[in-house]
Amino acid sequence: MKTKFSLPNKSVILTGGGSGIGNAIATTFAKQGAEVHILDFNLDAANNTVVEITKAGFKAKAYQCNVADFKQVSETVNQIAVSSSVDILINNAGIAHVGNIEVCEEVDLDRLYEINIKGVYNCLKVCIPIMKDNRGGVVLNMASIASTVGISDRFAYSMTKGAVLTMTYSIAKDYIDHNIRCNCISPARVHTPFVDGFIKKNYPGNEAEMYEKLSKTQPIGRMGKPQEVADLALFLCADEASFITGSNYGIDGGYITLNSK
């Protein structure tokens, strides 16, 4: 019997599935019956996720792919499309930058643009025509609370995530008649290896104190968990969410609403 939020016979293309939120999404979708195709610059990390999934008896494959390179994205997606449908695209790959405009150099801006904006564009550019031919599909983009509110020292990152949000709206509007849904998720601070690495690099010897401080910036009193983001992603990509498109879902422990009061 089909259970709620199951994805039988669905093929998912997921970027950045080697760790953190991407790993949680990959494993969650695979457990719900989807065949997960992970595109990641770090093939070793992607393969580790695939091993985790296949050992549990589910389906996944890894592909080395720089999402900033249109040719690589096109070749990889078309390779997948030979034997699988492209039912769901999740644009999760992204990089961060901490700093205001004075410390954001041109090379930093270009690097974030290449991954966070052009990477999403490249995947959309290749996958949308395939979804049109298949008479439907689902796109989920990973935005951020930085898409909609001002956050200190996130100049370049906020710029790129704002673009992800507006690309979401454009795709949803342009392809609603093709049965293609497009939404995005906007997390606040989530406890991932990036957060641990940032704390270790910038606050050596004070890791526990800084972790607690960063956790308390969320009104709910803690950071989010990758699994919580993955569960929201699962809902938005499942048939149960078929009436939802063009929406931005915050998952932020009350950050946007409660910090404004």
C-alpha positions as protocol buffer text, in pm:
chain_id: "A"
residue {
  index: 1
  type: MET
  ca { x: 0 y: 0 z: 0 }
}
residue {
  index: 2
  type: LYS
  ca { x: 128 y: 345 z: -92 }
}
residue {
  index: 3
  type: THR
  ca { x: 210 y: 547 z: 218 }
}
residue {
  index: 4
  type: LYS
  ca { x: 199 y: 922 z: 264 }
}
residue {
  index: 5
  type: PHE
  ca { x: 481 y: 1114 z: 94 }
}
residue {
  index: 6
  type: SER
  ca { x: 617 y: 807 z: -82 }
}
residue {
  index: 7
  type: LEU
  ca { x: 798 y: 846 z: -415 }
}
residue {
  index: 8
  type: PRO
  ca { x: 772 y: 512 z: -595 }
}
residue {
  index: 9
  type: ASN
  ca { x: 925 y: 509 z: -944 }
}
residue {
  index: 10
  type: LYS
  ca { x: 1034 y: 870 z: -910 }
}
residue {
  index: 11
  type: SER
  ca { x: 1377 y: 978 z: -1030 }
}
residue {
  index: 12
  type: VAL
  ca { x: 1542 y: 1264 z: -841 }
}
residue {
  index: 13
  type: ILE
  ca { x: 1836 y: 1479 z: -946 }
}
residue {
  index: 14
  type: LEU
  ca { x: 1994 y: 1633 z: -637 }
}
residue {
  index: 15
  type: THR
  ca { x: 2293 y: 1867 z: -639 }
}
residue {
  index: 16
  type: GLY
  ca { x: 2529 y: 1879 z: -344 }
}
residue {
  index: 17
  type: GLY
  ca { x: 2421 y: 1553 z: -185 }
}
residue {
  index: 18
  type: GLY
  ca { x: 2751 y: 1460 z: -27 }
}
residue {
  index: 19
  type: SER
  ca { x: 2700 y: 1605 z: 320 }
}
residue {
  index: 20
  type: GLY
  ca { x: 2476 y: 1806 z: 549 }
}
residue {
  index: 21
  type: ILE
  ca { x: 2131 y: 1892 z: 419 }
}
residue {
  index: 22
  type: GLY
  ca { x: 2201 y: 1726 z: 84 }
}
residue {
  index: 23
  type: ASN
  ca { x: 2290 y: 1396 z: 247 }
}
residue {
  index: 24
  type: ALA
  ca { x: 1973 y: 1408 z: 458 }
}
residue {
  index: 25
  type: ILE
  ca { x: 1759 y: 1479 z: 150 }
}
residue {
  index: 26
  type: ALA
  ca { x: 1922 y: 1199 z: -49 }
}
residue {
  index: 27
  type: THR
  ca { x: 1874 y: 936 z: 220 }
}
residue {
  index: 28
  type: THR
  ca { x: 1519 y: 1049 z: 300 }
}
residue {
  index: 29
  type: PHE
  ca { x: 1402 y: 1045 z: -61 }
}
residue {
  index: 30
  type: ALA
  ca { x: 1566 y: 709 z: -127 }
}
residue {
  index: 31
  type: LYS
  ca { x: 1390 y: 555 z: 174 }
}
residue {
  index: 32
  type: GLN
  ca { x: 1061 y: 676 z: 27 }
}
residue {
  index: 33
  type: GLY
  ca { x: 1120 y: 480 z: -292 }
}
residue {
  index: 34
  type: ALA
  ca { x: 1291 y: 734 z: -520 }
}
residue {
  index: 35
  type: GLU
  ca { x: 1599 y: 666 z: -729 }
}
residue {
  index: 36
  type: VAL
  ca { x: 1836 y: 944 z: -629 }
}
residue {
  index: 37
  type: HIS
  ca { x: 2100 y: 1081 z: -868 }
}
residue {
  index: 38
  type: ILE
  ca { x: 2354 y: 1288 z: -676 }
}
residue {
  index: 39
  type: LEU
  ca { x: 2554 y: 1553 z: -862 }
}
residue {
  index: 40
  type: ASP
  ca { x: 2846 y: 1677 z: -655 }
}
residue {
  index: 41
  type: PHE
  ca { x: 3183 y: 1840 z: -714 }
}
residue {
  index: 42
  type: ASN
  ca { x: 3321 y: 1612 z: -441 }
}
residue {
  index: 43
  type: LEU
  ca { x: 3267 y: 1265 z: -585 }
}
residue {
  index: 44
  type: ASP
  ca { x: 3405 y: 1090 z: -276 }
}
residue {
  index: 45
  type: ALA
  ca { x: 3146 y: 1260 z: -55 }
}
residue {
  index: 46
  type: ALA
  ca { x: 2868 y: 1176 z: -300 }
}
residue {
  index: 47
  type: ASN
  ca { x: 2981 y: 814 z: -315 }
}
residue {
  index: 48
  type: ASN
  ca { x: 2973 y: 795 z: 64 }
}
residue {
  index: 49
  type: THR
  ca { x: 2608 y: 900 z: 55 }
}
residue {
  index: 50
  type: VAL
  ca { x: 2538 y: 642 z: -216 }
}
residue {
  index: 51
  type: VAL
  ca { x: 2701 y: 366 z: -9 }
}
residue {
  index: 52
  type: GLU
  ca { x: 2487 y: 467 z: 289 }
}
residue {
  index: 53
  type: ILE
  ca { x: 2172 y: 446 z: 74 }
}
residue {
  index: 54
  type: THR
  ca { x: 2251 y: 123 z: -111 }
}
residue {
  index: 55
  type: LYS
  ca { x: 2357 y: -57 z: 207 }
}
residue {
  index: 56
  type: ALA
  ca { x: 2008 y: 16 z: 339 }
}
residue {
  index: 57
  type: GLY
  ca { x: 1862 y: -146 z: 29 }
}
residue {
  index: 58
  type: PHE
  ca { x: 1763 y: 164 z: -167 }
}
residue {
  index: 59
  type: LYS
  ca { x: 1868 y: 321 z: -499 }
}
residue {
  index: 60
  type: ALA
  ca { x: 2122 y: 596 z: -561 }
}
residue {
  index: 61
  type: LYS
  ca { x: 2402 y: 690 z: -799 }
}
residue {
  index: 62
  type: ALA
  ca { x: 2676 y: 951 z: -779 }
}
residue {
  index: 63
  type: TYR
  ca { x: 2818 y: 1172 z: -1054 }
}
residue {
  index: 64
  type: GLN
  ca { x: 3114 y: 1409 z: -1037 }
}
residue {
  index: 65
  type: CYS
  ca { x: 2975 y: 1738 z: -1164 }
}
residue {
  index: 66
  type: ASN
  ca { x: 3059 y: 2105 z: -1122 }
}
residue {
  index: 67
  type: VAL
  ca { x: 2718 y: 2273 z: -1138 }
}
residue {
  index: 68
  type: ALA
  ca { x: 2886 y: 2597 z: -1249 }
}
residue {
  index: 69
  type: ASP
  ca { x: 2989 y: 2426 z: -1574 }
}
residue {
  index: 70
  type: PHE
  ca { x: 2691 y: 2410 z: -1813 }
}
residue {
  index: 71
  type: LYS
  ca { x: 2855 y: 2147 z: -2034 }
}
residue {
  index: 72
  type: GLN
  ca { x: 2913 y: 1915 z: -1739 }
}
residue {
  index: 73
  type: VAL
  ca { x: 2558 y: 1962 z: -1613 }
}
residue {
  index: 74
  type: SER
  ca { x: 2411 y: 1901 z: -1958 }
}
residue {
  index: 75
  type: GLU
  ca { x: 2617 y: 1587 z: -2019 }
}
residue {
  index: 76
  type: THR
  ca { x: 2542 y: 1446 z: -1673 }
}
residue {
  index: 77
  type: VAL
  ca { x: 2168 y: 1511 z: -1679 }
}
residue {
  index: 78
  type: ASN
  ca { x: 2131 y: 1378 z: -2032 }
}
residue {
  index: 79
  type: GLN
  ca { x: 2324 y: 1067 z: -1929 }
}
residue {
  index: 80
  type: ILE
  ca { x: 2074 y: 1015 z: -1648 }
}
residue {
  index: 81
  type: ALA
  ca { x: 1778 y: 1084 z: -1877 }
}
residue {
  index: 82
  type: VAL
  ca { x: 1877 y: 799 z: -2110 }
}
residue {
  index: 83
  type: SER
  ca { x: 1765 y: 539 z: -1856 }
}
residue {
  index: 84
  type: SER
  ca { x: 1562 y: 739 z: -1603 }
}
residue {
  index: 85
  type: SER
  ca { x: 1294 y: 1002 z: -1606 }
}
residue {
  index: 86
  type: VAL
  ca { x: 1367 y: 1340 z: -1450 }
}
residue {
  index: 87
  type: ASP
  ca { x: 1073 y: 1377 z: -1214 }
}
residue {
  index: 88
  type: ILE
  ca { x: 1226 y: 1594 z: -942 }
}
residue {
  index: 89
  type: LEU
  ca { x: 1513 y: 1845 z: -944 }
}
residue {
  index: 90
  type: ILE
  ca { x: 1651 y: 1968 z: -613 }
}
residue {
  index: 91
  type: ASN
  ca { x: 1899 y: 2256 z: -642 }
}
residue {
  index: 92
  type: ASN
  ca { x: 2076 y: 2216 z: -311 }
}
residue {
  index: 93
  type: ALA
  ca { x: 2444 y: 2280 z: -396 }
}
residue {
  index: 94
  type: GLY
  ca { x: 2570 y: 2609 z: -259 }
}
residue {
  index: 95
  type: ILE
  ca { x: 2857 y: 2784 z: -89 }
}
residue {
  index: 96
  type: ALA
  ca { x: 2871 y: 3054 z: 176 }
}
residue {
  index: 97
  type: HIS
  ca { x: 3062 y: 3374 z: 240 }
}
residue {
  index: 98
  type: VAL
  ca { x: 3088 y: 3572 z: 561 }
}
residue {
  index: 99
  type: GLY
  ca { x: 3152 y: 3944 z: 534 }
}
residue {
  index: 100
  type: ASN
  ca { x: 3013 y: 4283 z: 431 }
}
residue {
  index: 101
  type: ILE
  ca { x: 3086 y: 4455 z: 100 }
}
residue {
  index: 102
  type: GLU
  ca { x: 3418 y: 4593 z: 224 }
}
residue {
  index: 103
  type: VAL
  ca { x: 3564 y: 4247 z: 273 }
}
residue {
  index: 104
  type: CYS
  ca { x: 3384 y: 4086 z: -20 }
}
residue {
  index: 105
  type: GLU
  ca { x: 3633 y: 4089 z: -305 }
}
residue {
  index: 106
  type: GLU
  ca { x: 3542 y: 4049 z: -669 }
}
residue {
  index: 107
  type: VAL
  ca { x: 3675 y: 3695 z: -668 }
}
residue {
  index: 108
  type: ASP
  ca { x: 3442 y: 3611 z: -376 }
}
residue {
  index: 109
  type: LEU
  ca { x: 3143 y: 3754 z: -555 }
}
residue {
  index: 110
  type: ASP
  ca { x: 3224 y: 3566 z: -875 }
}
residue {
  index: 111
  type: ARG
  ca { x: 3273 y: 3239 z: -687 }
}
residue {
  index: 112
  type: LEU
  ca { x: 2934 y: 3263 z: -516 }
}
residue {
  index: 113
  type: TYR
  ca { x: 2763 y: 3367 z: -838 }
}
residue {
  index: 114
  type: GLU
  ca { x: 2908 y: 3069 z: -1025 }
}
residue {
  index: 115
  type: ILE
  ca { x: 2775 y: 2812 z: -777 }
}
residue {
  index: 116
  type: ASN
  ca { x: 2472 y: 2966 z: -609 }
}
residue {
  index: 117
  type: ILE
  ca { x: 2315 y: 3139 z: -908 }
}
residue {
  index: 118
  type: LYS
  ca { x: 2464 y: 3001 z: -1228 }
}
residue {
  index: 119
  type: GLY
  ca { x: 2460 y: 2649 z: -1083 }
}
residue {
  index: 120
  type: VAL
  ca { x: 2085 y: 2673 z: -1029 }
}
residue {
  index: 121
  type: TYR
  ca { x: 2037 y: 2826 z: -1373 }
}
residue {
  index: 122
  type: ASN
  ca { x: 2237 y: 2548 z: -1540 }
}
residue {
  index: 123
  type: CYS
  ca { x: 2034 y: 2272 z: -1380 }
}
residue {
  index: 124
  type: LEU
  ca { x: 1705 y: 2444 z: -1457 }
}
residue {
  index: 125
  type: LYS
  ca { x: 1812 y: 2512 z: -1816 }
}
residue {
  index: 126
  type: VAL
  ca { x: 1879 y: 2142 z: -1876 }
}
residue {
  index: 127
  type: CYS
  ca { x: 1600 y: 1985 z: -1671 }
}
residue {
  index: 128
  type: ILE
  ca { x: 1300 y: 2203 z: -1754 }
}
residue {
  index: 129
  type: PRO
  ca { x: 1280 y: 2096 z: -2123 }
}
residue {
  index: 130
  type: ILE
  ca { x: 1300 y: 1731 z: -2014 }
}
residue {
  index: 131
  type: MET
  ca { x: 1018 y: 1787 z: -1764 }
}
residue {
  index: 132
  type: LYS
  ca { x: 811 y: 1958 z: -2035 }
}
residue {
  index: 133
  type: ASP
  ca { x: 855 y: 1655 z: -2261 }
}
residue {
  index: 134
  type: ASN
  ca { x: 754 y: 1432 z: -1968 }
}
residue {
  index: 135
  type: ARG
  ca { x: 444 y: 1647 z: -1911 }
}
residue {
  index: 136
  type: GLY
  ca { x: 537 y: 1751 z: -1561 }
}
residue {
  index: 137
  type: GLY
  ca { x: 785 y: 1761 z: -1278 }
}
residue {
  index: 138
  type: VAL
  ca { x: 884 y: 1922 z: -951 }
}
residue {
  index: 139
  type: VAL
  ca { x: 1163 y: 2170 z: -882 }
}
residue {
  index: 140
  type: LEU
  ca { x: 1279 y: 2255 z: -532 }
}
residue {
  index: 141
  type: ASN
  ca { x: 1541 y: 2523 z: -474 }
}
residue {
  index: 142
  type: MET
  ca { x: 1739 y: 2580 z: -156 }
}
residue {
  index: 143
  type: ALA
  ca { x: 1719 y: 2948 z: -68 }
}
residue {
  index: 144
  type: SER
  ca { x: 1775 y: 3100 z: 277 }
}
residue {
  index: 145
  type: ILE
  ca { x: 1625 y: 3340 z: 527 }
}
residue {
  index: 146
  type: ALA
  ca { x: 1893 y: 3570 z: 383 }
}
residue {
  index: 147
  type: SER
  ca { x: 1676 y: 3586 z: 70 }
}
residue {
  index: 148
  type: THR
  ca { x: 1421 y: 3804 z: 247 }
}
residue {
  index: 149
  type: VAL
  ca { x: 1576 y: 3964 z: 557 }
}
residue {
  index: 150
  type: GLY
  ca { x: 1893 y: 4155 z: 624 }
}
residue {
  index: 151
  type: ILE
  ca { x: 2162 y: 3955 z: 804 }
}
residue {
  index: 152
  type: SER
  ca { x: 2489 y: 4108 z: 917 }
}
residue {
  index: 153
  type: ASP
  ca { x: 2802 y: 4018 z: 717 }
}
residue {
  index: 154
  type: ARG
  ca { x: 2625 y: 3818 z: 448 }
}
residue {
  index: 155
  type: PHE
  ca { x: 2645 y: 4062 z: 155 }
}
residue {
  index: 156
  type: ALA
  ca { x: 2739 y: 3821 z: -124 }
}
residue {
  index: 157
  type: TYR
  ca { x: 2554 y: 3523 z: 17 }
}
residue {
  index: 158
  type: SER
  ca { x: 2231 y: 3722 z: 57 }
}
residue {
  index: 159
  type: MET
  ca { x: 2260 y: 3847 z: -299 }
}
residue {
  index: 160
  type: THR
  ca { x: 2283 y: 3496 z: -440 }
}
residue {
  index: 161
  type: LYS
  ca { x: 2004 y: 3352 z: -227 }
}
residue {
  index: 162
  type: GLY
  ca { x: 1778 y: 3642 z: -319 }
}
residue {
  index: 163
  type: ALA
  ca { x: 1832 y: 3538 z: -680 }
}
residue {
  index: 164
  type: VAL
  ca { x: 1740 y: 3179 z: -598 }
}
residue {
  index: 165
  type: LEU
  ca { x: 1412 y: 3300 z: -449 }
}
residue {
  index: 166
  type: THR
  ca { x: 1319 y: 3507 z: -753 }
}
residue {
  index: 167
  type: MET
  ca { x: 1421 y: 3231 z: -994 }
}
residue {
  index: 168
  type: THR
  ca { x: 1179 y: 3011 z: -804 }
}
residue {
  index: 169
  type: TYR
  ca { x: 894 y: 3254 z: -865 }
}
residue {
  index: 170
  type: SER
  ca { x: 981 y: 3285 z: -1234 }
}
residue {
  index: 171
  type: ILE
  ca { x: 993 y: 2911 z: -1298 }
}
residue {
  index: 172
  type: ALA
  ca { x: 666 y: 2856 z: -1110 }
}
residue {
  index: 173
  type: LYS
  ca { x: 493 y: 3127 z: -1314 }
}
residue {
  index: 174
  type: ASP
  ca { x: 634 y: 3032 z: -1655 }
}
residue {
  index: 175
  type: TYR
  ca { x: 575 y: 2657 z: -1634 }
}
residue {
  index: 176
  type: ILE
  ca { x: 254 y: 2614 z: -1437 }
}
residue {
  index: 177
  type: ASP
  ca { x: 71 y: 2522 z: -1760 }
}
residue {
  index: 178
  type: HIS
  ca { x: 328 y: 2247 z: -1820 }
}
residue {
  index: 179
  type: ASN
  ca { x: 243 y: 2079 z: -1489 }
}
residue {
  index: 180
  type: ILE
  ca { x: 580 y: 2178 z: -1341 }
}
residue {
  index: 181
  type: ARG
  ca { x: 573 y: 2293 z: -980 }
}
residue {
  index: 182
  type: CYS
  ca { x: 855 y: 2501 z: -832 }
}
residue {
  index: 183
  type: ASN
  ca { x: 904 y: 2598 z: -468 }
}
residue {
  index: 184
  type: CYS
  ca { x: 1193 y: 2686 z: -241 }
}
residue {
  index: 185
  type: ILE
  ca { x: 1297 y: 2629 z: 117 }
}
residue {
  index: 186
  type: SER
  ca { x: 1456 y: 2904 z: 325 }
}
residue {
  index: 187
  type: PRO
  ca { x: 1639 y: 2766 z: 628 }
}
residue {
  index: 188
  type: ALA
  ca { x: 1790 y: 2965 z: 908 }
}
residue {
  index: 189
  type: ARG
  ca { x: 2106 y: 2830 z: 1071 }
}
residue {
  index: 190
  type: VAL
  ca { x: 2122 y: 2451 z: 1039 }
}
residue {
  index: 191
  type: HIS
  ca { x: 2380 y: 2238 z: 1219 }
}
residue {
  index: 192
  type: THR
  ca { x: 2596 y: 2103 z: 936 }
}
residue {
  index: 193
  type: PRO
  ca { x: 2966 y: 2025 z: 892 }
}
residue {
  index: 194
  type: PHE
  ca { x: 3004 y: 2377 z: 748 }
}
residue {
  index: 195
  type: VAL
  ca { x: 2894 y: 2530 z: 1078 }
}
residue {
  index: 196
  type: ASP
  ca { x: 3133 y: 2311 z: 1276 }
}
residue {
  index: 197
  type: GLY
  ca { x: 3418 y: 2399 z: 1039 }
}
residue {
  index: 198
  type: PHE
  ca { x: 3341 y: 2771 z: 1059 }
}
residue {
  index: 199
  type: ILE
  ca { x: 3341 y: 2767 z: 1439 }
}
residue {
  index: 200
  type: LYS
  ca { x: 3661 y: 2562 z: 1458 }
}
residue {
  index: 201
  type: LYS
  ca { x: 3842 y: 2791 z: 1215 }
}
residue {
  index: 202
  type: ASN
  ca { x: 3732 y: 3124 z: 1361 }
}
residue {
  index: 203
  type: TYR
  ca { x: 3694 y: 3048 z: 1732 }
}
residue {
  index: 204
  type: PRO
  ca { x: 3962 y: 2792 z: 1826 }
}
residue {
  index: 205
  type: GLY
  ca { x: 3938 y: 2698 z: 2191 }
}
residue {
  index: 206
  type: ASN
  ca { x: 3592 y: 2851 z: 2226 }
}
residue {
  index: 207
  type: GLU
  ca { x: 3397 y: 2613 z: 2006 }
}
residue {
  index: 208
  type: ALA
  ca { x: 3138 y: 2509 z: 2266 }
}
residue {
  index: 209
  type: GLU
  ca { x: 3071 y: 2866 z: 2375 }
}
residue {
  index: 210
  type: MET
  ca { x: 3031 y: 2993 z: 2019 }
}
residue {
  index: 211
  type: TYR
  ca { x: 2810 y: 2698 z: 1922 }
}
residue {
  index: 212
  type: GLU
  ca { x: 2577 y: 2784 z: 2208 }
}
residue {
  index: 213
  type: LYS
  ca { x: 2579 y: 3152 z: 2112 }
}
residue {
  index: 214
  type: LEU
  ca { x: 2494 y: 3079 z: 1750 }
}
residue {
  index: 215
  type: SER
  ca { x: 2223 y: 2836 z: 1855 }
}
residue {
  index: 216
  type: LYS
  ca { x: 2054 y: 3103 z: 2066 }
}
residue {
  index: 217
  type: THR
  ca { x: 2026 y: 3341 z: 1771 }
}
residue {
  index: 218
  type: GLN
  ca { x: 1730 y: 3125 z: 1670 }
}
residue {
  index: 219
  type: PRO
  ca { x: 1424 y: 3216 z: 1883 }
}
residue {
  index: 220
  type: ILE
  ca { x: 1348 y: 2846 z: 1930 }
}
residue {
  index: 221
  type: GLY
  ca { x: 1683 y: 2816 z: 2110 }
}
residue {
  index: 222
  type: ARG
  ca { x: 1871 y: 2577 z: 1883 }
}
residue {
  index: 223
  type: MET
  ca { x: 1992 y: 2526 z: 1528 }
}
residue {
  index: 224
  type: GLY
  ca { x: 1789 y: 2330 z: 1279 }
}
residue {
  index: 225
  type: LYS
  ca { x: 1869 y: 1972 z: 1190 }
}
residue {
  index: 226
  type: PRO
  ca { x: 1939 y: 1857 z: 832 }
}
residue {
  index: 227
  type: GLN
  ca { x: 1670 y: 1591 z: 872 }
}
residue {
  index: 228
  type: GLU
  ca { x: 1410 y: 1857 z: 948 }
}
residue {
  index: 229
  type: VAL
  ca { x: 1491 y: 2033 z: 621 }
}
residue {
  index: 230
  type: ALA
  ca { x: 1485 y: 1701 z: 436 }
}
residue {
  index: 231
  type: ASP
  ca { x: 1139 y: 1620 z: 572 }
}
residue {
  index: 232
  type: LEU
  ca { x: 1005 y: 1954 z: 449 }
}
residue {
  index: 233
  type: ALA
  ca { x: 1167 y: 1890 z: 111 }
}
residue {
  index: 234
  type: LEU
  ca { x: 1000 y: 1548 z: 95 }
}
residue {
  index: 235
  type: PHE
  ca { x: 657 y: 1697 z: 155 }
}
residue {
  index: 236
  type: LEU
  ca { x: 701 y: 1967 z: -110 }
}
residue {
  index: 237
  type: CYS
  ca { x: 816 y: 1715 z: -371 }
}
residue {
  index: 238
  type: ALA
  ca { x: 551 y: 1454 z: -298 }
}
residue {
  index: 239
  type: ASP
  ca { x: 213 y: 1429 z: -468 }
}
residue {
  index: 240
  type: GLU
  ca { x: 50 y: 1541 z: -144 }
}
residue {
  index: 241
  type: ALA
  ca { x: 183 y: 1892 z: -220 }
}
residue {
  index: 242
  type: SER
  ca { x: 43 y: 1901 z: -574 }
}
residue {
  index: 243
  type: PHE
  ca { x: -153 y: 2221 z: -499 }
}
residue {
  index: 244
  type: ILE
  ca { x: 162 y: 2409 z: -391 }
}
residue {
  index: 245
  type: THR
  ca { x: 377 y: 2606 z: -632 }
}
residue {
  index: 246
  type: GLY
  ca { x: 553 y: 2942 z: -634 }
}
residue {
  index: 247
  type: SER
  ca { x: 597 y: 2938 z: -257 }
}
residue {
  index: 248
  type: ASN
  ca { x: 888 y: 3006 z: -24 }
}
residue {
  index: 249
  type: TYR
  ca { x: 888 y: 2793 z: 291 }
}
residue {
  index: 250
  type: GLY
  ca { x: 1082 y: 2924 z: 588 }
}
residue {
  index: 251
  type: ILE
  ca { x: 1223 y: 2669 z: 828 }
}
residue {
  index: 252
  type: ASP
  ca { x: 1389 y: 2899 z: 1075 }
}
residue {
  index: 253
  type: GLY
  ca { x: 1292 y: 2832 z: 1436 }
}
residue {
  index: 254
  type: GLY
  ca { x: 1087 y: 3151 z: 1435 }
}
residue {
  index: 255
  type: TYR
  ca { x: 1375 y: 3371 z: 1320 }
}
residue {
  index: 256
  type: ILE
  ca { x: 1196 y: 3593 z: 1069 }
}
residue {
  index: 257
  type: THR
  ca { x: 863 y: 3635 z: 1245 }
}
residue {
  index: 258
  type: LEU
  ca { x: 968 y: 3642 z: 1608 }
}
residue {
  index: 259
  type: ASN
  ca { x: 1279 y: 3855 z: 1564 }
}
residue {
  index: 260
  type: SER
  ca { x: 1067 y: 4124 z: 1399 }
}
residue {
  index: 261
  type: LYS
  ca { x: 852 y: 4172 z: 1708 }
}
